[in-house]
Amino acid sequence: MKYFGFLAAALLALSMAASPASAEAVADSDTLLVLFSMTGNTKAISDAILAKIDAETANIEVATPYPADRDTLLETAKQEINDNFKPALKTRVADIGKYKTVLLGYPIWWSNIPPPVASFLADHDLTGKVLVPFATHGGGGLGQSVASIEKLAPNSEILKPFAARGGSRVSGADIDAWLAENGLLEK
Ligand SMILES: Cc1cc2nc3c(=O)[nH]c(=O)nc-3n(C[C@H](O)[C@H](O)[C@H](O)COP(=O)(O)O)c2cc1C
């Protein structure tokens, strides 16, 4: 029994060491859901989507964390977006080639995609893939975010994005309708 405990701990340590750089293999799916969410609003939408479709998941994590203080974060983000800065990521999906469809979730930052999402798109070749954006915002809508995605993934087919105000109640029916419209509803 003791031995099995040790084995389990060793396996857990191994899997944890391997996990940050790769997509989590929750299912053998040709769909990947990639998420960047600072305060959980976009994660809530992501969870609602994952309740409806089979997808593997990857979280976009920056190498150097953003400041926790909101005002400092706002300034840092504004500066980075103005400079077209792409921060280094901890996240790297090594087997990106195996996915046909990539759902990409993010919060709107200054009417745009957050810089880590720009980094993700620049770091991964999404040629020939279907790209499905979803975002939360504070009331300003999608802004230029989809145009920015198009620029960074010029050889992907971008389907209809989903947008919701962060923290608002999004019904399963809304998610269903959007997924169905994009031909993604499986169950
Ligand atoms: C740096 C920063 C910039 C933001 N810029 C905008 C904006 O331009 N328009 C808008 O509607 N909301 C903006 N917001 C609000 C977020 O988009 C909103 O709170 C979102 O739901 C956060 O998602 P998250 O919890 O997944 O990080 C901004 C938030 C931050 C932190």
The ligand as an SDF file (V2000), in Angstrom:
LIG
                    3D

 31 33  0  0  0  0  0  0  0  0999 V2000
   -6.3310   45.7970  -18.9480 C   0  0  0  0  0  0  0  0  0  0  0  0
   -7.8260   45.7700  -19.1610 C   0  0  0  0  0  0  0  0  0  0  0  0
   -8.3830   46.4630  -20.2110 C   0  0  0  0  0  0  0  0  0  0  0  0
   -9.7630   46.3920  -20.4500 C   0  0  0  0  0  0  0  0  0  0  0  0
  -10.2730   47.0390  -21.5530 N   0  0  0  0  0  0  0  0  0  0  0  0
  -11.6070   46.9230  -21.8240 C   0  0  0  0  0  0  0  0  0  0  0  0
  -12.1590   47.5390  -22.9930 C   0  0  0  0  0  0  0  0  0  0  0  0
  -11.4670   48.1870  -23.7750 O   0  0  0  0  0  0  0  0  0  0  0  0
  -13.4860   47.3950  -23.2070 N   0  0  0  0  0  0  0  0  0  0  0  0
  -14.3040   46.6720  -22.3720 C   0  0  0  0  0  0  0  0  0  0  0  0
  -15.4930   46.5640  -22.6250 O   0  0  0  0  0  0  0  0  0  0  0  0
  -13.7950   46.0620  -21.2530 N   0  0  0  0  0  0  0  0  0  0  0  0
  -12.4660   46.1560  -20.9800 C   0  0  0  0  0  0  0  0  0  0  0  0
  -11.9560   45.5390  -19.8520 N   0  0  0  0  0  0  0  0  0  0  0  0
  -12.8400   44.7100  -19.0220 C   0  0  0  0  0  0  0  0  0  0  0  0
  -12.6620   43.2200  -19.3110 C   0  0  0  0  0  0  0  0  0  0  0  0
  -12.7420   42.9410  -20.6810 O   0  0  0  0  0  0  0  0  0  0  0  0
  -13.7190   42.3790  -18.5970 C   0  0  0  0  0  0  0  0  0  0  0  0
  -13.7130   42.6510  -17.2240 O   0  0  0  0  0  0  0  0  0  0  0  0
  -13.5330   40.8970  -18.8490 C   0  0  0  0  0  0  0  0  0  0  0  0
  -14.7470   40.2170  -18.5740 O   0  0  0  0  0  0  0  0  0  0  0  0
  -12.4220   40.2710  -17.9880 C   0  0  0  0  0  0  0  0  0  0  0  0
  -12.3150   38.9030  -18.3130 O   0  0  0  0  0  0  0  0  0  0  0  0
  -11.4890   37.8650  -17.4170 P   0  0  0  0  0  0  0  0  0  0  0  0
  -12.1510   37.7950  -16.0720 O   0  0  0  0  0  0  0  0  0  0  0  0
  -11.6180   36.5720  -18.1730 O   0  0  0  0  0  0  0  0  0  0  0  0
  -10.0800   38.3270  -17.3400 O   0  0  0  0  0  0  0  0  0  0  0  0
  -10.5980   45.6380  -19.5900 C   0  0  0  0  0  0  0  0  0  0  0  0
  -10.0260   44.9750  -18.4870 C   0  0  0  0  0  0  0  0  0  0  0  0
   -8.6560   45.0420  -18.2620 C   0  0  0  0  0  0  0  0  0  0  0  0
   -8.0470   44.3210  -17.0790 C   0  0  0  0  0  0  0  0  0  0  0  0
  1  2  1  0
  2  3  1  0
  2 30  2  0
  3  4  2  0
  4  5  1  0
  4 28  1  0
  5  6  2  0
  6  7  1  0
  6 13  1  0
  7  8  2  0
  7  9  1  0
  9 10  1  0
 10 11  2  0
 10 12  1  0
 12 13  2  0
 13 14  1  0
 14 15  1  0
 14 28  1  0
 15 16  1  0
 16 17  1  0
 16 18  1  0
 18 19  1  0
 18 20  1  0
 20 21  1  0
 20 22  1  0
 22 23  1  0
 23 24  1  0
 24 25  2  0
 24 26  1  0
 24 27  1  0
 28 29  2  0
 29 30  1  0
 30 31  1  0
M  END
$$$$
